[in-house]
Amino acid sequence: MKRIFTIITVLITLSVAGLIVLQISWLTNMVLLRQEQIKGKVNEAVAEVGAELTQYKGNITGLNRNRPGGLLSDEFILDFLRPQTIGRRFSAAELYTKVKDALTVAGLEKMRFEFAVETINPPVVERQSANYTDEILDTVNNYSRGAILQTPSGSAAENLAFNETLTVVALDWKSYAIKSLKWRFATAILFSIIILAAFYLTVRTMLRQKKLSEIKNDFINNMTHEFKTPIATISLAVDAMRNEKVIHDRDKMGYFSSIIKEENQRMNRQVETILKASQLERQEVDLNLKPIHVHDIIKDVVDNFELQLESKSGEIDMKLDAQNDFVKADEVHFSNLVNNLIDNAIKYAREDVPPAIKLSTSSDGKKFTIRIEDNGIGMNKDSLKRIFEKFYRVHTGNVHNVKGFGLGLSYVKTMVEGHHGEIKAESTLGKGSVFTVSVPLILSSAPD
């Protein structure tokens, strides 16, 4: 089972890792493709604007017929032959509008840009946007594209106008490409999270199933042992009662009958324990809450362990220091709660070390606290985390040297929570454990 679980976990991990790697590769390729598409659209837009502006270079300035004297002066001739440049025809605002419109048509309406129009020979900048000089130098984040503005062949201005260039700088074009894919990124991340969540839940469920399988096996082993002893005892008693000598001996018949009855009651208690655990799981136990004095219950429970402690040379040191012990509780279940804690303190005593239990109480005006400390075998950190789990039992080397189904502390925790209280456990391996139970008080002082 462990090997299969490991193999499945490794396979799932590799599958999830492979899917994530493929998704990252797909996103990377998608970004690169988008960047190339943007570059292509910028190129198309610049070419479109360049072609439009080139049409204006075919015209020359018209003749000014309102000259003084009506003669063709030298100034008039120079004005007539002056090269027609785009920089002279259009303002920076007009050129900005043309580039913006072309980018919008190309689907890049949110693209930020700078531009310039300059002559080629000699190189003179005629028109430019505010930040063109700075942005053209940033070749890492920006992408620039130019278009040559030549005078159309056969036009009136051919060989008269200077050739020019229109340069457009697309700002942060890589970031623009990524932003344009934000919904695809969001979808990819969402599905990645879903895949990881599914992986986590799958592994968690498998771990839980593995844990439940182990608990089930432990429970079956414990239950088999717990039932095997009384069944064997009853079988021996029945065989003895069939003996001719015993049949006619009323004392021996009574003795063996009492053994059968005791063992039968013992098995009945075990069955009741299992049924009670089932009821607690379905939350079918109704607590009969009423005001009680906890000190009275503690004294009664401790008295029941007197003979058991004497047989092990143990003792319970009681310090009932709580000024107020009046709480609202179910007398039967609260008594069982205290009984289980003391019973555990005795059962898990160290070998050849008499159990020494310290039981103390205190109150602070809002809650009543019971503290039970023992000098038993204690628990490690892993066991301490699981002691309130149903069917869990602390391993002591010999699985069956301590009787029970591992339901005691689970029952205790359920009852404490049913009384709106809380329970804490502390333990040091080889030195002992401390259990602290706190439940709310119902009165600031006990009634008369």
VENTA-V613945 format. One record per run of one state. SS is the DSSP state (2 for helix, 1 for strand, 0 for the rest). FROM is the first residue (numbers start at 1). TO is the last residue. Records with the same first field share a line. If there is no record, write none. Layout:
# VENTA-V613945
SS = FROM-TO + FROM-TO
This chain:
# VENTA-V613945
0 = 1-1 + 59-67 + 71-73 + 81-85 + 90-91 + 106-112 + 120-123 + 129-131 + 136-142 + 150-163 + 171-172 + 180-181 + 242-243 + 248-249 + 282-288 + 305-305 + 312-314 + 321-325 + 348-355 + 364-366 + 374-380 + 387-407 + 419-421 + 429-431 + 442-448
2 = 2-58 + 68-70 + 74-80 + 86-89 + 92-105 + 132-135 + 173-179 + 182-241 + 244-247 + 250-281 + 294-304 + 306-311 + 331-347 + 381-386 + 408-418
1 = 113-119 + 124-128 + 143-149 + 164-170 + 289-293 + 315-320 + 326-330 + 356-363 + 367-373 + 422-428 + 432-441
